[in-house]
Amino acid sequence: MVSWVFHALEAIYGTKAGRGFNDIASKAIFLLEIPINKQKRFKASLRDLNDLRSSFIHGGYKVSHPLNDAYDDEVFKLIEFGVLVIINSIQGLVRKKWIELSVQEVFVGVPQTYS
């Protein structure tokens, strides 16, 4: 399920090679209008989900024993978070009548100020 969550997020937000997490995080913060005081927590949860995905995809994922409820609860909470981000992202695009997000980099010269 974790890989499918990231597959959906990458499809919604598009990613540049090597910048998957950062692109998704910054675009999601913009689209979902995450307040500044909650952005750090949002990114931390997204990072935890990304780390889980990486451990599953690249190795290192520790499969828990079926009777270990504590570990499974943590995994399920991260997956639930990811699914909520997907649903809210789709709703945000629909509400704004957008089909995708585009990032434009702009360079602006800053004039010297004299004192």
VEXVEXBA-850606 format. One line per 3 residues: number of its first residue (from 0); for each residue x, y, z of N, C-alpha, C. Coordinates in Angstrom, 2 decimals. Example, Ala and Ser with C-alpha at 12.3 -4.5 7.8 and 13.67 -1.06 7.14 Angstrom:
BEGIN
0> 13.19:-5.69:7.80:12.30:-4.50:7.80:13.20:-3.30:7.80 | 12.85:-2.25:7.08:13.67:-1.06:7.14:12.90:0.03:7.87
//
This chain:
BEGIN
0> 0.82:-1.19:0.00:0.00:0.00:0.00:0.87:1.26:0.00 | 2.00:1.20:0.69:2.88:2.37:0.78:3.38:2.78:-0.60 | 3.78:1.81:-1.41:4.27:2.17:-2.74:3.15:2.77:-3.59
3> 1.92:2.30:-3.41:0.79:2.85:-4.17:0.47:4.28:-3.73 | 0.62:4.55:-2.44:0.40:5.92:-1.95:1.38:6.86:-2.64 | 2.65:6.49:-2.71:3.64:7.37:-3.35:3.46:7.42:-4.86
6> 3.02:6.33:-5.43:2.73:6.35:-6.86:1.64:7.39:-7.14 | 0.61:7.42:-6.32:-0.48:8.39:-6.48:0.02:9.81:-6.25 | 0.81:10.03:-5.20:1.32:11.37:-4.92:2.23:11.87:-6.04
9> 3.06:10.99:-6.58:3.93:11.37:-7.69:3.10:11.69:-8.94 | 2.00:10.99:-9.14:1.13:11.27:-10.29:0.42:12.60:-10.11 | -0.03:12.89:-8.91:-0.74:14.15:-8.65:0.20:15.34:-8.74
12> 1.36:15.22:-8.11:2.26:16.37:-7.98:3.39:16.40:-9.00 | 3.65:15.30:-9.66:4.78:15.27:-10.59:6.06:15.47:-9.79 | 7.12:14.89:-10.23:8.37:15.03:-9.50:9.53:15.13:-10.47
15> 10.56:15.83:-10.03:11.79:15.90:-10.79:12.72:14.81:-10.26 | 13.55:14.25:-11.12:14.47:13.20:-10.71:15.32:13.65:-9.53 | 15.36:12.83:-8.50:16.16:13.13:-7.33:15.54:14.11:-6.36
18> 14.37:14.65:-6.70:13.72:15.62:-5.82:12.31:15.20:-5.45 | 12.02:13.92:-5.53:10.67:13.43:-5.29:10.05:13.93:-4.01 | 10.72:13.69:-2.89:10.15:14.08:-1.60:9.98:15.59:-1.50
21> 11.02:16.34:-1.84:10.95:17.80:-1.72:9.90:18.40:-2.63 | 9.80:17.89:-3.85:8.77:18.39:-4.78:7.37:18.12:-4.26 | 7.14:16.89:-3.82:5.82:16.54:-3.30:5.49:17.38:-2.08
24> 6.44:17.50:-1.16:6.19:18.26:0.08:5.86:19.72:-0.21 | 6.67:20.39:-1.03:6.43:21.81:-1.28:5.15:22.05:-2.08 | 4.87:21.19:-3.04:3.64:21.34:-3.82:2.40:21.03:-2.98
27> 2.49:20.02:-2.13:1.35:19.68:-1.27:1.08:20.80:-0.26 | 2.12:21.37:0.30:1.95:22.49:1.23:1.25:23.64:0.53 | 1.62:23.90:-0.71:0.98:24.97:-1.49:-0.48:24.64:-1.79
30> -0.73:23.47:-2.37:-2.09:23.11:-2.78:-3.02:22.97:-1.58 | -2.56:22.33:-0.54:-3.41:22.07:0.61:-3.47:23.26:1.58 | -2.71:24.29:1.25:-2.70:25.53:2.05:-2.41:25.22:3.53
33> -1.33:24.47:3.74:-0.92:24.10:5.09:-0.38:25.36:5.78 | -0.94:25.72:6.94:-0.45:26.91:7.65:1.03:26.75:8.04 | 1.73:27.85:8.10:3.17:27.84:8.41:3.45:27.08:9.70
36> 2.61:27.26:10.72:2.87:26.62:12.01:2.63:25.11:11.98 | 2.09:24.56:10.89:1.86:23.12:10.78:2.70:22.46:9.68 | 3.46:23.27:8.95:4.25:22.73:7.85:5.34:21.78:8.31
39> 5.98:22.08:9.41:7.06:21.22:9.92:6.51:19.84:10.27 | 5.36:19.79:10.94:4.75:18.52:11.33:4.29:17.75:10.09 | 3.73:18.47:9.12:3.29:17.84:7.87:4.47:17.19:7.16
42> 5.57:17.95:7.02:6.76:17.42:6.34:7.35:16.24:7.10 | 7.31:16.29:8.43:7.85:15.18:9.23:7.03:13.91:9.00 | 5.71:14.04:8.95:4.86:12.87:8.69:5.09:12.34:7.28
45> 5.22:13.25:6.32:5.48:12.85:4.95:6.85:12.19:4.84 | 7.83:12.70:5.57:9.18:12.12:5.60:9.14:10.71:6.19 | 8.38:10.52:7.28:8.25:9.18:7.87:7.64:8.20:6.88
48> 6.62:8.66:6.16:5.99:7.82:5.14:6.98:7.51:4.02 | 7.76:8.49:3.61:8.77:8.29:2.57:9.85:7.31:3.03 | 10.26:7.43:4.30:11.26:6.50:4.84:10.72:5.07:4.86
51> 9.44:4.92:5.21:8.82:3.60:5.19:8.81:3.05:3.78 | 8.45:3.88:2.81:8.46:3.49:1.40:9.86:3.06:0.97 | 10.86:3.86:1.32:12.24:3.53:0.94:12.69:2.21:1.55
54> 12.35:1.98:2.81:12.76:0.72:3.45:12.07:-0.47:2.80 | 10.86:-0.27:2.34:10.12:-1.34:1.69:10.66:-1.60:0.29 | 10.88:-0.53:-0.48:11.33:-0.64:-1.87:12.80:-1.05:-1.97
57> 13.66:-0.43:-1.15:15.11:-0.62:-1.27:15.68:-1.63:-0.28 | 14.84:-2.16:0.57:15.30:-3.13:1.56:15.43:-2.49:2.92 | 15.44:-3.31:3.92:15.57:-2.82:5.29:14.25:-2.81:6.04
60> 13.14:-3.08:5.35:11.83:-3.11:6.01:11.79:-4.31:6.93 | 11.49:-4.08:8.19:11.42:-5.16:9.17:9.97:-5.60:9.29 | 9.71:-6.79:8.81:8.37:-7.34:8.87:8.09:-7.72:10.32
63> 6.99:-7.19:10.85:6.67:-7.45:12.25:5.94:-8.78:12.40 | 5.97:-9.26:13.59:5.24:-10.48:13.92:3.74:-10.15:13.90 | 2.89:-11.07:13.46:1.45:-10.78:13.38:0.82:-10.36:14.70
66> 1.43:-10.71:15.82:0.86:-10.34:17.12:1.42:-9.03:17.67 | 2.30:-8.39:16.93:2.89:-7.12:17.37:2.01:-5.97:16.90 | 1.00:-5.63:17.68:0.05:-4.58:17.29:0.66:-3.19:17.25
69> 1.63:-2.90:18.11:2.19:-1.55:18.19:2.86:-1.14:16.88 | 3.64:-2.03:16.31:4.34:-1.70:15.06:3.35:-1.53:13.92 | 2.39:-2.42:13.84:1.40:-2.33:12.77:0.58:-1.05:12.87
72> 0.25:-0.61:14.08:-0.50:0.63:14.26:0.27:1.82:13.68 | 1.56:1.85:13.89:2.39:2.94:13.37:2.37:2.94:11.84 | 2.52:1.79:11.24:2.49:1.66:9.78:1.14:2.07:9.23
75> 0.07:1.59:9.86:-1.27:1.92:9.38:-1.58:3.41:9.52 | -1.08:4.04:10.57:-1.28:5.48:10.74:-0.58:6.26:9.63 | 0.61:5.82:9.24:1.33:6.49:8.15:0.60:6.30:6.82
78> 0.10:5.10:6.59:-0.64:4.85:5.36:-1.92:5.68:5.34 | -2.60:5.76:6.47:-3.81:6.58:6.56:-3.49:8.04:6.26 | -2.38:8.54:6.80:-1.95:9.90:6.51:-1.75:10.09:5.01
81> -1.07:9.15:4.37:-0.83:9.24:2.93:-2.11:9.24:2.13 | -3.05:8.40:2.49:-4.33:8.34:1.78:-5.09:9.66:1.96 | -5.04:10.22:3.16:-5.69:11.51:3.39:-5.06:12.62:2.55
84> -3.75:12.60:2.41:-3.08:13.60:1.56:-3.54:13.43:0.11 | -3.64:12.19:-0.36:-4.11:11.94:-1.73:-5.52:12.49:-1.92 | -6.43:12.13:-1.04:-7.82:12.55:-1.18:-7.94:14.07:-1.11
87> -7.27:14.68:-0.13:-7.32:16.14:-0.02:-6.68:16.83:-1.21 | -5.66:16.23:-1.77:-5.01:16.81:-2.95:-5.94:16.80:-4.15 | -6.60:15.67:-4.36:-7.56:15.58:-5.47:-8.69:16.58:-5.26
90> -9.21:16.65:-4.03:-10.27:17.61:-3.74:-9.80:19.05:-3.95 | -8.56:19.34:-3.57:-8.01:20.68:-3.75:-7.92:21.06:-5.22 | -7.46:20.13:-6.05:-7.38:20.39:-7.49:-8.78:20.63:-8.08
93> -9.73:19.80:-7.68:-11.10:19.93:-8.19:-11.70:21.25:-7.75 | -11.55:21.57:-6.48:-12.11:22.81:-5.93:-11.57:24.04:-6.65 | -10.28:24.01:-6.98:-9.65:25.16:-7.65:-9.78:25.09:-9.18
96> -10.37:23.99:-9.66:-10.53:23.76:-11.10:-9.18:23.74:-11.82 | -8.22:23.09:-11.20:-6.88:22.91:-11.76:-6.73:21.47:-12.22 | -5.86:21.26:-13.21:-5.57:19.89:-13.64:-4.19:19.43:-13.16
99> -3.34:20.38:-12.81:-2.01:20.06:-12.29:-1.38:21.31:-11.71 | -0.24:21.13:-11.08:0.53:22.26:-10.55:1.75:22.46:-11.43 | 2.09:23.70:-11.62:3.28:24.04:-12.39:4.17:24.92:-11.52
102> 5.45:24.65:-11.55:6.39:25.45:-10.78:7.20:26.29:-11.76 | 7.24:27.57:-11.49:8.02:28.48:-12.33:9.08:29.15:-11.46 | 10.31:29.09:-11.93:11.39:29.74:-11.22:11.63:31.10:-11.85
105> 11.65:32.12:-11.01:11.81:33.49:-11.50:13.01:34.11:-10.80 | 13.91:34.70:-11.60:15.03:35.44:-11.04:14.71:36.92:-11.11 | 14.90:37.59:-9.99:14.59:39.02:-9.94:15.81:39.74:-9.36
108> 16.25:40.77:-10.03:17.34:41.58:-9.52:16.84:42.51:-8.44 | 17.64:42.66:-7.40:17.28:43.52:-6.28:18.14:44.77:-6.36 | 17.49:45.93:-6.49:18.28:47.17:-6.60:18.99:47.49:-5.29
111> 20.12:48.14:-5.45:20.87:48.56:-4.29:20.15:49.73:-3.65 | 20.13:49.74:-2.33:19.53:50.88:-1.64:20.65:51.70:-1.03 | 20.52:52.99:-1.12:21.54:53.89:-0.59:21.03:54.49:0.71
114> 21.92:54.55:1.67:21.52:55.19:2.92:22.36:56.40:3.21
//
